[in-house]
Amino acid sequence: MFAIQTIRIAVLLAIVFLFDKCSGYPSIRQGTTSYCLGCGDSCHKCKYGIAMSSACGIVQCAKGPDELCGGPQNYLGICAEGMQCSCNKCIGCSAEKFECSKTSNPCLPHRNSDRDLNIRKWSSIAIN
């Protein structure tokens, strides 16, 4: 009888101590990650305005022309007003600064000078 009560008390204490340790740490959602950095007190310095992050629920600087955007829950950023995110690049014109993206369609493969040099190099080799 005494042994059973001792075991019950030991188990109860173990549960209490483990629960205390687990609840003392912030959850993953509360933790700050690299993409959950808001503009804080310097939101007035955002070049293209501000946007509410859907991933973190905080105010961040909006992305401008040809900057990275999108991703799952827009963790790469949200485009400024007047622009849209296409293939993870902001395209269109910013209503804040009236600047436009230089890339008309970011989804198409672009010419890469290194790739072009390699194609010329290998195409000039004679096949025997």
WOSULJO-V815142 format. One line per field, one symbol per residue. ss: DSSP state (H for helix, E for strand, - for the rest). psi: psi as a letter, one per 30 degrees, with the letter a starting at -180 (. if undefined). burial: b if it has 9 or more other C-alpha atoms within 8 Angstrom, else e. A space follows every 50 residues. Layout:
ss: ???
psi: ???
burial: ???
This chain:
ss: -HHHHHHHHHHHHHHHHHHHHHH----------HHH---HHHHHH----E EE------EEE-E----E-E-HHH--E-E---EEEE--EEEEE------E ------------HHHHHHHHHHH-----
psi: eeeeeeeeeeeeeeeeeeeeeeffklleefkkleghjlfbfgfffkegal kkkfefglklklkakglklblkghfflkllkfllkjhgkklakkfefhkl kfjejffkklkkeeeeeeeeefffkkk.
burial: eeeeeeeeeeeeeeeeeeeeeeeeeeeeeeeeeeebeebeeebeebbbbb bebbeeebbbbbbbbbebbbeeebbbbbbbeebbbbebbbbbbbbbeeeb beeeebeeeeeeeeebeeeeeeeeeeee
